[in-house]
């Protein structure tokens, strides 16, 4: 039976930084995640009236590196992130 080695915090930081470097080098893909039209209208009306709006988003994490992707807006993301969203049925 193989013994699983637990990563140290420094090792995990390196994995996260390496992942970030790989993702930054990838081709970018434009995605637009679904946002209910009624919620979008409410958010836009609040923004136009000068209120501080916290736009909803979807988080995608890869080896500790996270992306927050706003819903209902076109956003450029690395190809791998787009593939994960597609596999999850979100894009």
N, C-alpha and C positions, 0 to 999 in steps of 0.2 A: 504494500500500500504506500503510495506516494505521500510525503509530508508536504502540506501546503505552507509556504512561507508567507508570512504577513509582511506587507510593505511598511517601511518606516515612513514617517512624515516627509522626510527629505526625498525619499525615493518616489513617493506619490507626487510631490511637487514637481519633480523632474518629468514624470509621465505626463502631468498636466501641461507643463511648458512645451514638451515635445509635441503633444497633441495640438496645442495652439499653433505651433510653427507649421505643422503639416496642413492644418485647416486654412491658414493664411495664404498658403501657396496654391490652394485649389482654385479651380474655376468657380466663379460665382454664378448662382442661379437666382432668378427673381421668383419669389413665392408670395402668395397672398392667402393667408389663413382666414377661414370663415368667421364673420362677425354678424350676428343677427342685425338686420337692417333697422329694427326699432331701437336697439341698444345703441347702434351707431348714431342715429338721429339724436338721441338723448345726450350722448357724449359730445357731439358736435355743437349742439345748442348750448350746453354748459360751457364749452370752450369759448364760443362766440360771445357769451355773456360775461366773459372775463374770469370765470371760475377755474381753479386749478383742477385739471382732469387727470386721473390716473387711468390711462388707456389700458385695456386688458391685453394680456400677452400670454404666450405659450413658452415654457422653458424646455430647451433641449440641452441635455448634458452628455458630454462625451469625455470619458476618463477625467472627470473633475473640471472640465472646461465647459462653461455654460453660455448659452445664447438665450436672450429674451427676445422673442419675436412678436411684434405687435400684431394683433388680430385686425383684419379688415384693411390692412395697408400693404402695398407692395414693398417688399423688403428683399435686399440681396443677402444671400447666405452661401456658405461653401456648399459644394455639391453633396458632400456627405450628410450635411444637416438636412438638405432638401430630401435626400433619400430616406432618412430616418422619419421625417414628417410624412412622406408618402407611404412608407411601410405602416405607420401608425394610423393611416387613413385621415390625416389632417390636411393634406395638400393634394 
